[in-house]
Amino acid sequence: MLYWDSRRLTYPKLMEYAEAIRRAGGIDGIWGFIDGTQRAICRPEKDQQVMYSEYKRNHMFKCQAIITPGGIISHLCGPFEGKLGDWRMWNLSNLEQTLRIIMNAPGPLGGAERILYIYGDLAYIPAYGIMGGYKARVNHPLTEQQKAMNAIMSEVRVSVERGFGKVMQN
């Protein structure tokens, strides 16, 4: 149930979440916020390189979570190897397939009128069911509208970091 509670995370429920995020000042069509988190561990005796993160220079495991309005962790998967990035965790989680099933399911629990999205930080590449902020590229700086959208979604997206913080606090 931590991975995906299919009785609760139905298309109508995702629509409710999307409406709550829109009302809070976010973009229409976003139902949750995704991010990865890492937790440091002691250096393992075996397979140290698997759990070592060059980026953080520490041994760790990682998890991925989706936070929905109200600060609820509605999806959690992992643990993953410490060296993996957020986008790789997304691919390994098979969430894209889960979202395709929900968005295309017939009947009252599916049958999407439109695709709803999870919003992630810049580590996430736009794909089916997920989007991230705008990235500046060489010779293609962000427009003022794109910068404004990134700022708005960054403020709304902070809920995922608070969710991780609550778990660690408790």
C-alpha positions in Angstrom: 0.0 0.0 0.0 3.0 2.3 0.4 3.8 1.8 -3.3 0.4 2.5 -4.7 -3.0 2.1 -3.0 -5.2 1.4 -6.0 -8.4 1.6 -3.9 -7.7 5.1 -2.8 -5.6 6.6 -5.7 -8.2 6.5 -8.4 -8.7 9.0 -11.2 -11.5 10.9 -9.3 -9.2 11.2 -6.3 -6.4 12.5 -8.4 -8.8 15.1 -9.8 -9.6 16.2 -6.3 -5.9 16.6 -5.5 -5.3 18.5 -8.8 -8.1 20.9 -7.9 -6.7 21.5 -4.4 -3.3 22.3 -5.9 -4.8 24.6 -8.5 -6.7 26.5 -5.7 -3.4 26.8 -3.7 -1.9 28.7 -6.6 -0.4 25.9 -8.6 -0.8 24.9 -12.1 -4.0 23.1 -13.3 -3.6 19.4 -13.8 -0.9 18.7 -11.2 -2.1 16.2 -8.5 1.1 15.6 -6.5 4.7 16.3 -6.1 7.5 13.8 -6.4 11.0 13.7 -5.1 13.7 11.4 -4.0 15.3 11.4 -0.5 18.4 9.7 0.8 19.4 8.5 4.2 23.0 8.0 5.2 24.1 4.5 6.4 27.2 3.1 7.8 29.7 1.8 5.2 28.5 -1.7 4.3 30.9 -4.6 4.5 29.9 -5.9 1.1 29.1 -4.0 -2.2 30.1 -0.6 -0.9 30.2 0.9 -4.3 26.5 0.2 -4.8 25.5 2.2 -1.8 28.0 5.0 -2.3 26.9 8.4 -3.7 29.7 10.3 -5.5 27.4 13.3 -5.4 26.9 13.3 -1.6 30.2 11.5 -0.9 28.5 9.1 1.5 27.0 5.7 1.7 23.2 5.8 1.6 20.0 4.3 0.4 17.4 6.3 -1.5 13.6 6.3 -1.7 11.1 8.1 -3.9 7.8 9.6 -2.7 4.8 11.4 -4.0 3.2 13.9 -1.6 -0.4 14.9 -2.2 -2.3 17.9 -0.8 -2.4 17.9 2.9 1.2 16.6 3.2 0.3 12.9 2.9 2.9 10.5 1.4 0.7 8.8 -1.0 3.4 6.8 -2.7 6.7 5.5 -1.5 9.1 3.1 -3.2 12.5 1.9 -2.6 15.0 1.5 -1.1 17.3 2.1 -4.1 21.0 2.1 -4.4 22.7 5.2 -3.1 24.3 6.0 -6.5 21.0 6.3 -8.4 19.5 9.7 -9.3 15.9 10.7 -9.1 15.1 10.1 -12.8 16.5 6.6 -12.6 14.4 5.9 -9.5 11.3 7.1 -11.5 12.1 4.7 -14.3 12.7 1.8 -11.9 9.5 2.5 -10.0 7.2 1.6 -13.0 5.0 4.6 -12.0 4.6 5.6 -15.6 2.8 2.3 -16.3 0.6 2.7 -13.2 -0.4 6.1 -14.3 -1.2 4.9 -17.9 -3.5 2.3 -16.4 -5.3 4.8 -14.2 -5.6 7.4 -17.0 -6.9 4.9 -19.5 -9.1 2.7 -17.3 -12.8 2.5 -18.3 -15.5 3.2 -15.8 -16.0 5.4 -12.8 -12.5 4.9 -11.3 -10.6 5.7 -14.5 -11.3 6.9 -18.0 -9.4 10.1 -17.9 -11.0 13.2 -19.3 -7.4 14.5 -19.4 -4.0 13.4 -18.3 -3.0 14.6 -14.8 0.6 15.1 -13.8 3.0 14.7 -10.9 5.4 17.6 -10.6 9.1 17.1 -9.8 12.2 19.2 -9.5 14.6 19.7 -12.4 16.0 16.2 -12.0 12.7 14.9 -13.6 12.4 14.9 -17.4 8.9 15.4 -18.8 7.3 12.1 -19.7 3.9 10.5 -19.4 2.3 11.6 -16.2 5.3 13.6 -14.9 6.6 17.1 -15.5 9.3 19.3 -14.0 10.3 22.9 -14.1 11.7 24.7 -17.1 15.4 24.5 -17.6 17.5 27.1 -19.3 19.7 25.8 -22.1 22.8 27.2 -23.8 21.6 30.1 -26.0 18.0 29.6 -24.8 17.5 31.4 -21.5 14.2 31.1 -19.7 11.5 33.6 -20.5 10.0 35.7 -17.7 6.9 33.6 -17.9 8.9 30.4 -17.5 10.8 31.9 -14.6 7.5 32.9 -12.9 6.1 29.5 -13.4 9.1 27.8 -11.9 8.9 30.2 -8.9 5.2 29.5 -8.3 5.6 25.8 -8.5 8.6 25.8 -6.3 6.6 27.4 -3.6 3.8 24.9 -3.9 6.2 22.0 -4.3 7.9 22.6 -1.0 5.3 20.2 0.5 7.3 17.2 -0.6 10.3 18.4 1.4 8.1 19.1 4.4 6.7 15.5 4.1 10.2 14.0 4.3 11.0 16.3 7.2 8.0 15.2 9.1 9.0 11.5 8.7 12.5 12.2 10.0 11.2 14.3 12.9 8.8 11.5 14.0 
